[in-house]
Amino acid sequence: MTDADPTRSPVTGTQQRPVKKERALVPKTIAAAAVAFVLIAFGISNNDKVPVDYLVFTRDSPLILVIAVSALLGAIIGGLIVRRRSSR
């Protein structure tokens, strides 16, 4: 007589699903926090108005806004590139 657990499904073969390699969350979180801190410190220290040349016109914008938009666009584009490479 065997002690079978009724909640477990019976093993039908010897094939096991490959174990997914889990990515470390802590180093990525620390790196993201460090980048955010540097961007915030840099933006606060550079509160000047700078001319931004768009394709059709030029406008004076706060440097902190230019830095924030550039960082956001860089993160979005970088995330899309990483996602595309990992799907191959």
C-alpha angles and dihedrals in degrees: 000000000000129000101239119184107226092206094060122080115237117260108249100178144004095252114112128191113256113257112247115234106239117219119231109252099189099064091047091049092049091048092049091049091049092050091047091050092050092048092049093047092046092047094049092049091050104055096147126123113250130188113249117199112215119185094266106021145013124238134181110237133173111267091230089061092049091050093047094048092046092050092048094049091046092051092048094048092044091050091050092050092049091047092050093049093048093052093059 
